[in-house]
Amino acid sequence: MKLLYIISLLYLLFAFVACDPYNSRPCDAFYYDCKRWQVEKFDSLEFVSSHQKSLLFTLVDSNSSLPHEGGGLGGSCCKNDPAMVTCFMWAQFDYECKDLDINLRIEFKQNEGFQQAIDEQAIYYIIYVKLKKDSFYQYLTFYNIGPDIKVVAPHQTIYDSLMLNNKVYYNVLETVKDTSISKLEKNYSFLKLRIAKEKGLFYLMDSDQNEYFLKE
C-alpha cells in the first residue's frame, strides 16, 4: 500500500511538470523613459501652496524591472506560443515627506504584447501612500498615460488643457476622492490629484481644500 501511495505521488508530480500550465517568452526590461516626467529634479518633488506652504517629497529609493520571462495561462494547447504572453514591466520611485510623516510611491507599469509597437503599449502611472510607521502602501489612484491618456477609474476627468496658477497644463487627468464611500486619513487626505501627460503629478488638494502646485 505504501509503495502504491509513493507511485501515485510520483505520477501526479510528473503530470504536473509535464503539463506546464504556462506559456512564456523573453521579456525586455522596462524601457519607458519615466524620468522625463521630472527630468531636472527627479530626486525630489516639491509642492507649494498659494500661501507659500511647502510639501517636500524626497526620493529615498527606486527600482525597475530587469529582463525576465513573462508567463501567460495557456498550457500545452498552444505549444508555448509567445503570442499568448503579455509582459509586465515596472519601475517605482519611493519618496518621503517629513512634513506629513508619509511615504509616497509612484509606480509605472508597461504592458507589452507580442510584437506590439512601443507607441501602442499601455503604460500606467500609479500612486500609493502610507504613514511612515506602516509596513504597506495604500493605493491612492492610477492613470493610463500611454499611448493615450484614458479614464480608468471612477471620478476621473480628462482636460485637453487647464489654466492653473497662471500656467497652462496640457493633457491633464484629474482624480477626485469620493468621500461618501471612503474615510479620509488626515495625514494623506488628498481630495484631488492631477497629473499632466508630459509632467506627471503636479497638483494636490488636501482635505482643507488647500491647493499645492509642483515647483519647477
Salt bridges, closest charged atoms under 4 A:
ASP94 OD1 - ARG105 NE 2.63
GLU96 OE1 - LYS132 NZ 3.17
GLU107 OE2 - LYS109 NZ 3.61
GLU112 OE1 - ARG25 NH1 3.62
GLU174 OE1 - ARG194 NH2 2.69
ASP178 OD2 - HIS155 NE2 3.19
GLU198 OE1 - ARG36 NH1 2.33
ASP208 OD2 - LYS186 NZ 3.46
GLU216 OE2 - LYS167 NZ 2.64
GLU216 OE1 - LYS199 NZ 2.56
